[in-house]
Every structure is written in structure tokens, then in C-alpha cells.
Amino acid sequence: MKLFKSALVALILLLNLVVAQPSWADRPNLTATTDYTEVSQAIDNLLQIKNTPDQTEYTPEDIERQLGELKLQKYILETARNWAQCRNETGKTLAVYAHKPKKVLQGNNLYFLGNGEITEDEWDCDGIYLPTGTKVAGIAGVEELAEPLAIKVVDGTQLIAKTNPETGAIEFNIPPAKTIKVGDVSLSIPNLSQAEIDAASPNAPIED
């Protein structure tokens, strides 16, 4: 009986290894991405600035706020089990940047994400396009954007976009990693209105 129990335990352990291995193999190594390199470098730069406060225009509060946001991004990159996903809870269609991992982002990978939808976890949601006139909390207060821009998130982020019912501003559960404006070569910023986005058929890869 003892021999049987030992064999059974060994078999269960072996099965766990066989079943678990593919899930670990599929988990993206986000610490090997350019996002992780950039975030780590930005933290090092801020720590140097923090140690020489008389040589910077940043206030101690600014430095601590930015350090907090960067450390959160680094934590996400180190612990996330999937690529970044964007969830739309704004009540309208969102234009999102997304691409299939291991394929180069070409700058025009813009898709339309319907209200209540979340992007597919096997894709990487790089950020959200915000047309002129959008109110965005944390970027322009509650003032309307004077020009279109995009917000970028680091790999692994689970971004949720909601509309504040009192201000009408879009709010994000996590501060954007970057704000990209027209003319930035890293991402194509089209000139779409919210009416054009709402009229487009949702085509973003989404979770079933």
C-alpha cells in the first residue's frame, strides 16, 4: 500500500509538471522587453536627480510621484502573466493601438474597441488614441484636448478606461507610461474625431 501511495504521489507530481509547463512557456518574459529597459533607466535617472536636488527644476513631490509611477510600471513588468490589455468602460467606442506579440508595431495598428469589451490577452494593447476635444483626467485636467494624442502603457498593464459621470472626463485606473503627440515618430497619430470613431465598426481582437 505504501508503495502504491508513493507511486501515486510521484504520478501526480509528474502530471503537474507536464500540465504546468506549457502555461509557463506561454508566459511572456516582460523583463526582456524594451519597456523594462526604459523604465529601469528612468528610475536610475530620477534617483540621480533626487540625490542632487539643487541641480534640477523638479520639486521633491514631483520626483516622488514620478518614482512611484515608474516603480508601479516596473512591478507590472516583473509580475504580469499576460501582455497588456485595454478594457473599455467609457460608454463609447475607443480607438486602441494593439499588435500581435513577436510582430513589430508598425505605428498604424489602430483598432476600434467597443464599449464593454477588453482586448484579447494574446495580443498586446499598446495604448489608446484620444481625439481632439476629449476630456482626460490626469493629462489635461478636465480641459478638452486641443489636439489628438495617444497614451501608451507598458507591457503587462491591465488598463481600464472609464468616463467620469460628473465631469465627462475619461479616467484610467493606472497612470499612462507616456503621452505621445502628433509628430512623434514612435506612433502614428491620425486626425479622427470621436464621431468617426463611434461610427466605425468595432474590429479590435477581443476576449470571447
Disulfide bonds with the S-S distance in Angstrom:
Cys86-Cys125 2.08
